[in-house]
């Protein structure tokens, strides 16, 4: 199978950070992008759920605060034990 080139624009800092993370996993940027694209083809969808709503939105932060309060009060011992490390 022949290969082709694609050009992607990304800010330099993000590229460097991604290369460092991928390097820790034994991957390079090209391999990771190939893996991403192959997953799109294989599953005919994104390999993750894109969302305009970031994880640390108001509702999630309120939930995390409540979970932490429960853990500190001993109401959820599994989480409480994890927080004590």
RATACOR-V802452 format. One record per residue. N is the residue number from 1. RES is the residue in one small letter. SS is DSSP state (~ for helix, > for strand, _ for the rest). PSI is psi in whole degrees, 0 to 359 (999 if undefined). D_CENTER is the distance of its C-alpha to the mean C-alpha in Angstrom with 2 decimals. Layout:
<<N	RES	SS	PSI	D_CENTER> <N	RES	SS	PSI	D_CENTER>>
//
This chain:
<<1	x	_	130	30.83> <2	x	_	157	30.89> <3	x	_	163	27.92> <4	x	_	167	27.37> <5	x	_	144	25.70> <6	x	_	154	23.29> <7	x	_	129	22.82> <8	x	_	132	19.67> <9	x	_	130	19.91> <10	x	_	149	17.27> <11	x	_	149	18.13> <12	x	~	319	19.14> <13	x	~	317	17.15> <14	x	~	319	13.75> <15	x	~	314	15.21> <16	x	~	316	16.45> <17	x	~	317	13.29> <18	x	~	318	11.49> <19	x	~	322	14.73> <20	x	~	314	14.81> <21	x	~	312	11.49> <22	x	~	322	12.50> <23	x	~	322	16.00> <24	x	~	335	15.17> <25	x	_	2	14.12> <26	x	_	21	17.33> <27	x	_	158	16.07> <28	x	_	172	17.02> <29	x	~	318	15.62> <30	x	~	316	18.07> <31	x	~	317	17.21> <32	x	~	318	13.46> <33	x	~	320	14.57> <34	x	~	318	17.22> <35	x	~	315	15.02> <36	x	~	310	12.97> <37	x	~	321	16.40> <38	x	~	325	18.03> <39	x	~	322	15.65> <40	x	~	314	16.52> <41	x	~	313	20.14> <42	x	~	314	20.17> <43	x	~	353	18.69> <44	x	_	36	20.04> <45	x	_	172	16.92> <46	x	_	145	13.37> <47	x	_	1	11.23> <48	x	_	165	8.94> <49	x	_	106	10.61> <50	x	_	143	10.90> <51	x	_	140	12.18> <52	x	_	349	14.36> <53	x	_	106	13.99> <54	x	_	157	11.36> <55	x	_	316	10.39> <56	x	_	57	12.92> <57	x	_	176	15.73> <58	x	~	317	19.24> <59	x	~	315	19.27> <60	x	~	322	16.21> <61	x	~	317	17.57> <62	x	~	319	20.96> <63	x	~	316	19.77> <64	x	~	321	18.12> <65	x	~	317	21.40> <66	x	~	319	23.44> <67	x	~	318	21.69> <68	x	~	316	22.24> <69	x	~	318	25.84> <70	x	~	316	26.42> <71	x	~	316	25.24> <72	x	~	331	27.45> <73	x	_	359	30.32> <74	x	_	14	29.93> <75	x	_	345	29.28> <76	x	_	88	26.22> <77	x	~	330	27.07> <78	x	~	310	24.05> <79	x	~	320	21.72> <80	x	~	317	24.62> <81	x	~	323	24.96> <82	x	~	324	21.37> <83	x	~	339	21.83> <84	x	_	351	25.02> <85	x	_	999	23.59>>
//
